Every structure is written in C-alpha cells, then in structure tokens.
C-alpha cells in the first residue's frame, strides 16, 4: 500500500507528441540564412615587456561550429580554417522562431587545408562532439600550439542575421620563470638547465564541454618527457595551458624539475604549492628556482586590463618564523622540522577572503595551529588554510573554527580539528590515522583515508563527512552522516538560513536533511547542475533524510538550463514513500520557475516515484520547468481534511510515465491555467476539493498507464484525462478553458460516491464529446476528436456554443438519452438560443424509436455523415435553424422513419419557427416531412442543392395557398422520389 499518501500519476515521454495539437507548433517555420564572424581577441598579444610565453593566439588555425537545440546536435558540424585570427561561417540555414545554441571551438591542427578535420592536441570528434573535448594523447608542456578558444551563444532566430563572435580561453596559462639564471657563473654553465618538466600533484581537469562551459575529469598529469626550456635568455622555463573551472581558481601543487641537455640528468627539483590557475588569466610564477631561494613571486594576470593578483611564496628555516612570514605573504615553506612542540599563530588582517598556505617538513612533534589574538592588522581571520606535511607522526591540533582547512601531504598520525562548517578537507592520497572533530565537517577527496573518527565532547548536532567513492572510511561512524558532496552541506545551510543559493557543482543530498524552516524565504538556483535526492518518508514527524522539505518559502529555478533534482530510490512504504520535494505546513510555499524534477524508476508502475507533495496546508505554484515522474508529479495527503492547500499550475511541463500526473485527495483548491500535463494513465485525479481548469492548460491521458492494485490513491483507476473520484469529500470541477485530450476516456466520475461530484464546463477544447454532459451557463466549447469515441446524450442550452470537429472520426451517441422530463428519447437535445456545429466526420446513434437530434438551436451540419437507422427521426427541427452543407443524413427505411422533419410548433416560445437549409453536395437518405400544429406554417425548408433519396411529405399544409413561400426548391436531384416536384 502507498503509505502516508493517496497518490499516483503517469506518462510516457516518447509519446508526448501525441498530445500536441498541430495548431500549437511554435513559429512560422521559415528557413533563413545566418552568418558568424568569429575572432580571437588581441588580449594576449606580445608586448615589449612580455615574451612569446604570454601567448598571442596566432597558432590557432581551425575553428569548429556546432549548433544545438536543447542537448541535441542540430544538423552537422561546420569546420573552417582561420586566417589572421578570424574566420566567417556564412549561409547557415536555420528555421525561424526556434532557439539554438551555437558552440565554437578554435584550436591548432597540423594541416588546416587538406586535413583540417584531423584533431591534433584535442579530440573533438567523439559521439558528443564539442560537449566532450579531451586530450588526444599524453600531456606535455612548452607547446604554444596547445592554445585554444571557445564561445557559446544562445539565440532565438527571428530573421536572417550576422553575429560577431569573440572567443575566450577555457584555460589558465601557467608560466614559470627563474630569476637567478645570471647568478650561475659561466664556469658552471652545466648547471644552467636545458630542459624542464612539471609533475602536477593536484588533479587536473581532462575534459571540456564547450556547450556548458564546464571542465571535468580528474587526473594527475606530468610531462611525458622533459622539454626544452621556453627561453634560456630570460629564464622562462615552462609554459602550460591548464583547463580551469568556469568560476574561481584551481590551486595547484607542482614539482618543477630541471635537467641537462640529455633530459635524464636532473639539476634541481622544486615544489611549488597552492599555485592558482584561473580561466582566461595568466599565472606567472617567478623566483630563484635554481639556487637557494627565500622567495617566489606568483602573479595571476587577467587577459584583459584589470588589476593583477599577486601572491608571494616565502621560505623560512624554522616554525618560529612562520607567523612573521605570514604577515608579509600568503604562502610560507618551512625548511627545518621542529624539535619541540610548537604553535603557529594565524594572523588577522583587513582582507575578508585571505587564503594562506603552510608547508612543513616531516615531523614527530605536536603542532598547534590557532588564531593570533592580536588584531592590530585587522579583524578578519583567514578564509582558507592549506597545510602540507609529508608525514606528521605526532598530533596536529587545528583551532580555526572560521576557516576552511586543507590537509595535503601523505600521513597524519593524529588530527584534532575545529574548522568552519565547510570544512576540514583531507586531500587525495592523504591518510589520517585518528581524527577528532571539535567543529565543522569533514571532506575526503579521492582516495583519502581516515583510520578512526570521533566527535569532540562539545560538538552539538550532526557532523557530515563528504566522501568520494574512492575514499576509505572507518566502519564506526557514530555521530556522523556520510554524504557524497560538499555542495549538499552548502545547500542545507543556505536554505536553513533563508538565503539564495546557486549550485556550483552537482550535489548528493540522499543522506542530508535539507529544510527551509518556517518564516524563512530561500531561493535555490540549480544553475545547470544536478541534485541527487531521495523520496524519503518522514521520521517520527520530522522531515525525511534525502528530500527537500519546505516549511517556509522556496523559489526553485535553473538559470543555466539542464539543472535537475533527481529522485534516486525506489518506492518503499517505510523509508521512501514521499516527494522529492515536500511542501509541509500552512505557512509553506514552493514556487517553481524552471529546472527539472525527475523521479522515474525502473518498472515505474511498481517503483514510482513522486515529484512534489503538498502536505498539511502547504501551497505550490508552478510557472515553468519540468516535473517527470513515475507516479504523481504533484500530489497531496488524503488526511488533510481542514487545512487547505492551494496549487497553481501556470506553466511548465508535468509528466508521469505510468499513472496520474496530479493527485488531489486533500482539502483546498487547485487551478491549472497553463502548462502541459501528460499522464500515461491520466491527467488529474481529484478526491476532494476544488479544481479549476482554464487558460492554456493542456491535459492529456495517453491511455497506456498502469495504476496498480493499490488499495488507496489511484490504485485500480481507469485511464482518463480527468478522474472525479470523490472518495474523501465533495469535489467541484470548473472547466472554463484549456485543452483536454485522452486516448480512452476523457472524464470519469466514480459511481455511488458518498460525496458530491459537481462538474461544470464553460470553455475549452476536448478530444471527445463526453464533457458536453456538464455544460454550464454560456459555455463556449470545442471538441476536436482524436479517435472514434462514444458518449451519452447531452443537452445544449441558451447562450451555449458547441463546435464539434469530428476530425475524420466517428462519434457514437449512446445511452443514457436526454429530453424533457418523462420523455427522454433524444440522443442529443439542442435547445433554443444555443449554437451547435458538427463537422468533418461521422455522427451516429444507437437510439431506437426516438429522436437522434432534436433541434431548437442554430445547427450547422458540415462535411459530416449523420446516421441512425433505428430512430424515428434522425434530425428533428423545431426552432432556430439547421444548415446542411456537403453532408449526408441517413435514416432507416421503415415507413415511420424520417431523415429529418421541419416542424411548425404552436407554442409561443417557438413562434419564429425553424429554417432548414440544404446546400449542394449534401445527400438525404430517407424521407423528409414538413409538418406542424399551427394553422399556417411558420417554418421553412429551403433546398439549394443536393441529392434526395426519399419522399417529401407535407401532410399538415398541403392545401395552404402560399406553401411555396415555406417550401422553397432552388435546386437538387430527386430521382424517382415524390413530393419534391410540387414546389419547384
């Protein structure tokens, strides 16, 4: 049983197009020509103060253009040679009113003429094209031809255009230069290096997605072999193009090794730590790298005219000198191991985002790191601290509760840490034998390892461990919750504080409780990334672990596109029977503007899952985005009888792959005024409350769903666009607009409900006529059939307009019949003041001995076959008008059966009579009778054309002198049939 909720929903995405109307195709579909002028910027041009190391982009000789719609490649890629750092792509044919993403990549190839499609340094021809650019082979440096550029532009095409495109680098450029070249005497020229190599001890990105602009992959790289130094005259040793993150800096730990000419005899080796690399920036590292040095300068220089960022790296002999050195620079290297227990004081400063690095040699003495109490230089503690010790065989105590601390090196015997909530970071390859956490959380990168872990006695609340798949953790994790990403903690903290948070990377919250508390107002921007969640059930009334619970107010959006929240677990009534997002409480409100919620499990009919659940009076408004689930996309809680939830669907897409999309068992009001709702089983199932459908709402039942055999919710329900079940309370459904489509039933009302089922239709477009049984005052509705269907009798009343486009299908009118009380003999009764059209198909009835169409309305039969071979009258006309154009009316052959009648009624209500007009192209198979109960006729029969296969009978007015004023024959073919020629 689906415990806690009476929920369900459904859809098959691949059949989504079946619910779309051709009238709704976006745009005029014209094809236009577009062009692009692509240019590499001159920001990297060589100046007198810079060498070729800085890069000028002149080695780039090829440019690739790929065009995407969504995530799919549109057409084929375009490749062109660059000349003078420019290229033009012209006469590319695109369709107007469509949105495209244009992705450019420019790099160097060996031959830009005859072999321009052959990749050299970067593979661009995988199945994913420019979404998966990788290195073609092993890495090496000092190669200017590895420079490359990209750009992504999104544009809705409205007309032909030419666009100027300026490219930027996905790299940061790393240049290492020694300043002590001249310090080596000419007599020791063999100590001047001829070659150099780099080993990166930090994982580098190895893959680039030019569509999203994201770098990914993680690998420790090194030069395949030593390479010649860049410039022996000025001491420039190495040049590298490093893939960098889209925002922020990538700190690198590097070993620089220099060699003699043979490339195998090393001269020096130098460790450089925390060297920042930033996209489209140059990082220039300089210092005395060949001789004993005390200082290394690091300059991060933007490719454009902005202020430079300078970082100094300073070597000191002893730990006692560290504090003074940190007052001058941000990166300090200690060359001698401490001989006694020692304390390092971290200075305060005026900078709010200062990042410090301390490198120590192997030690067996306890080291304590704490904040300096002196605030004369400022009040801000360091934001980040990097600690590197090859082997720390004694205790390391960190008392830095407002700082994020990174542990690098190899092994730490004992660490006691109090850090900022985000966090103590244990680097890849680092082992901590014993860890005590006094404050903050813990992150383990790569194959980092923790032997044992415990919380300090003063630690309150849940401590998190963010661990990679390769991390080694102890079996005893009492007091800790393991989650897969640091981003999960950042999301949790931001939403708990009522802040706006934009994702910076993918996040896994399956082991985290993410809550927007009461009275907090938060925003979550997926920013193109994915949150992996769970459909966690509440635990003792508390929010579930793994889902997002909204008790205050939350706005969900995705500013970049392709952002998702994914439900990752199958349904389990005890642990995973809730929504990916739960809106809980009378003060709770969720607004969804964009992004995707996805919770489709294998065998979705049995395993779900749910999307958004409103509970205990929570409210939800959807203006955009997409919710795709196995069961219900949006649902309520059947136990909510008095606390009203308000649900508004104003836009976006809601999809269920096996069930109903919206499930409404709770008290409250749901309004669907826009958006697309497609369910494999159904669109909306309401058990209690008010449902309003209006505007541009598009609701579709594919009729392929499986609602299961559950004892509650939608279990056992038939497939229908609108299910009014009324199991838990009175239901009121108001349909004033929108479109409802169903492969099977359009509407279904549960029989023998103990509660009211009130359905009123005043507008909208429907795929069959079954909703015509619920027409309200002044209704104006359209039926456009999508398949052969049947429906019970219906009545139209004054002020109502009904247009039934059979759309080349057959509509069969079946029981129950309608009519005046006590004489319910009509398949449909079209009353005075209404306007009804049947067109483009076949209308038939199973009515025996009654009237198929009793007409008092303005009736138009156009391009339609109307047939009932058992009815007394197929079309009985009493008031208003009936126009028959290019249509066929067929009755039975019995003497008392008539294809149609034209009746003059004596009732004052019908004093104007009826005018029946039969136009060319029509066929009347059966008798026509002109009759009435008035002294003189008041109704008219006008024949302008057509073929008549039956007699005309005029029993009541055959002796009326002016009868030809009422039976007017202007044309037509009557063959052997009598009565017609009398009125020609």
Number of C-alpha atoms within 10 A of each C-alpha: 13 19 15 15 23 23 31 38 40 40 34 23 15 8 14 18 10 16 23 17 12 8 6 7 9 10 12 11 12 12 16 16 16 17 16 18 14 21 21 24 19 14 16 21 15 15 10 5 5 11 15 14 24 21 21 20 26 18 18 25 25 26 29 20 20 22 24 18 14 12 14 10 17 15 12 10 15 14 18 18 21 22 13 12 20 18 20 19 18 12 14 13 14 22 19 19 17 15 16 19 20 19 23 24 24 29 22 25 23 15 15 18 12 8 10 19 19 15 18 18 20 20 17 22 16 11 8 13 16 26 22 20 20 20 15 12 11 10 14 19 25 21 14 21 20 20 24 25 22 24 21 19 13 14 11 12 19 17 14 16 12 14 13 11 20 16 18 19 23 28 23 27 28 24 22 21 24 20 17 18 21 12 11 14 11 10 7 8 10 14 19 23 24 21 25 27 25 25 16 19 20 20 17 20 20 20 19 24 19 23 24 18 15 18 21 16 11 13 13 12 18 18 16 14 15 24 22 21 22 25 15 16 9 14 21 21 27 25 25 23 26 22 24 28 20 16 10 11 15 20 16 17 17 18 16 18 21 28 24 19 17 10 17 12 12 17 17 17 16 13 16 20 24 20 21 22 26 25 23 24 23 26 26 23 25 22 21 17 27 21 15 9 13 15 19 22 17 21 21 22 21 20 20 12 8 8 9 13 11 15 18 18 26 22 20 18 14 15 21 15 14 23 16 13 18 21 13 12 17 20 28 27 25 19 15 14 15 20 12 11 12 14 18 18 19 22 24 22 18 14 14 13 13 16 19 20 20 23 22 21 16 21 20 18 17 19 21 18 17 17 19 13 11 13 14 10 12 13 15 16 23 24 17 19 22 18 16 23 19 16 19 24 17 17 20 21 18 23 19 24 19 20 25 23 28 18 22 25 22 18 20 26 17 21 23 21 27 26 25 20 20 20 26 27 24 25 21 22 17 24 24 20 17 17 22 17 22 21 24 23 25 27 24 30 20 19 17 24 23 18 16 16 22 17 20 15 9 9 14 11 8 13 21 25 24 25 24 18 10 13 18 16 17 12 9 11 14 10 14 17 14 19 22 23 22 25 20 26 25 18 22 18 17 19 27 19 14 20 17 16 18 19 20 15 16 20 23 23 26 25 19 24 18 26 28 27 21 18 12 19 22 22 20 19 21 28 21 21 21 20 24 22 29 33 32 29 26 19 11 7 7 10 20 28 23 26 30 28 28 30 25 25 24 27 18 21 24 23 15 14 18 18 23 24 27 23 29 21 22 21 22 18 15 14 17 25 25 29 30 31 27 33 30 24 20 19 18 28 27 28 18 23 21 27 27 27 26 25 31 27 20 11 12 22 22 18 18 30 36 35 33 25 25 30 25 23 24 27 27 23 20 25 18 23 23 24 28 29 36 33 38 39 35 30 32 30 22 24 16 19 17 11 16 20 29 19 24 20 24 21 24 21 22 31 34 39 36 33 43 41 39 31 31 34 29 30 27 22 19 23 20 26 21 25 22 25 33 38 40 34 35 45 35 31 31 29 28 28 22 20 23 17 25 20 17 17 23 28 29 33 35 29 24 20 25 26 26 16 14 16 11 17 28 30 18 13 24 18 29 29 31 26 24 27 26 26 19 20 21 20 23 20 21 19 26 21 26 22 28 29 31 30 25 22 23 26 21 18 14 14 10 9 15 12 15 16 20 15 18 19 22 20 25 22 22 27 29 29 27 20 24 23 18 17 23 20 13 16 25 22 25 23 25 23 25 21 17 18 20 19 20 19 27 22 20 28 20 16 15 24 23 22 18 24 25 26 18 17 17 21 22 21 26 17 15 14 22 21 19 9 7 7 10 16 24 31 31 25 25 28 23 21 16 23 23 22 18 23 22 21 21 23 21 21 27 18 25 16 16 21 29 35 24 26 26 26 26 22 22 20 23 21 21 25 22 25 23 29 23 21 27 23 31 31 26 24 27 27 29 23 24 26 17 26 22 19 25 23 25 23 25 20 15 13 9 11 22 32 29 27 23 28 26 27 22 17 11 8 10 17 14 16 25 25 24 27 18 26 22 17 17 24 23 24 21 25 26 26 22 23 20 22 13 15 12 15 24 20 27 22 24 19 20 17 21 22 19 23 20 22 19 21 18 18 11 18 19 13 9 11 9 12 16 15 14 17 23 17 19 12 16 20 14 19 12 11 14 14 15 23 10 11 13 12
